[in-house]
Amino acid sequence: MRSMLPLEFPHRMNADGTINSICPHCYATVATSTWEAELERAELEHTCDRSRLRSFGTTHRPPFRQTWIPPEKLNKTA
């Protein structure tokens, strides 16, 4: 699945100095590199695997509303 809108791919720094580019839709690691240009090229060429999207959508559900605690009610002294 390729979107017409540009996506913001989150980047994660690794201990060895390389950077992972993560797809915000299918959560796959699109590329690992030390060069931004390589990450950008891989991000532009990335196409989500439909089976991965289906699998992720059925196994990862947002938390139930009753388990969510508003930030103002959290104990901020801990």
N, C-alpha and C positions, 0 to 999 in steps of 0.2 A: 504494500500500500504506500503510495507516494502522495504527499500532500502538496498543494499548490502554495501554501504558506510556508515561509522559512521557519524551521524549528530551532529552538535553543537546546543544544545537546549539552547536558552537564558534563563537566570534566572532573576526574578524580586523580589526584597525584599519588603515585606509587613510591614506595621506599627506595626503589632503584633510580628514581628521577624521571621515569617515563610517566606519561599521562594517558588515562583511559578516557575515551569518549563514549558516553552512554546514550542510547536512544531513549527519548522520553515517552515513547509509545510502547515498545516491546521490551524495553529494559535490557537489550542485548549490548554487549561491549562491541561497538562499531569498529574501533581501532585503538591501538596502543602505540604511542610514539613519543619521541622527545621534540618533534617538530610540529608546530601549529599547522603548517601548510598540509602536512600529511593527514592530520585529523580533519581539517576542513574538507579536503578532497574526499575522504571516506564518508563523511557526513552527507555530502552532496550526492554520493552514489548509493547510499544505504536505502534498502527497501526492506520493510518489516516482513518477517515470515508470518503468513496468515495463521498457520497452525500454532505458532508461539503466542500470537495475540489471543486466539481462542482459549488456549490452555491457561494463560495468565488471567484472563477475564473470568474464568470459572473457578480458579483456585484462590484468587486474591480479592477479597471483598472488603469494602470499607468497614470500619468498626460500627457497631450499632450505636444509635444516637444516645441511648441511655448509659453507655459506658464512657461517653465523652464528658470530660469535666472542663467547664469554662476556665480560662486562665486566671480570672480574678478570684476563683474559689480555691486555687491551688495554694498549698502552704509554701510560701516563698522564703521562709526562714531556714529551711533544711539545706 
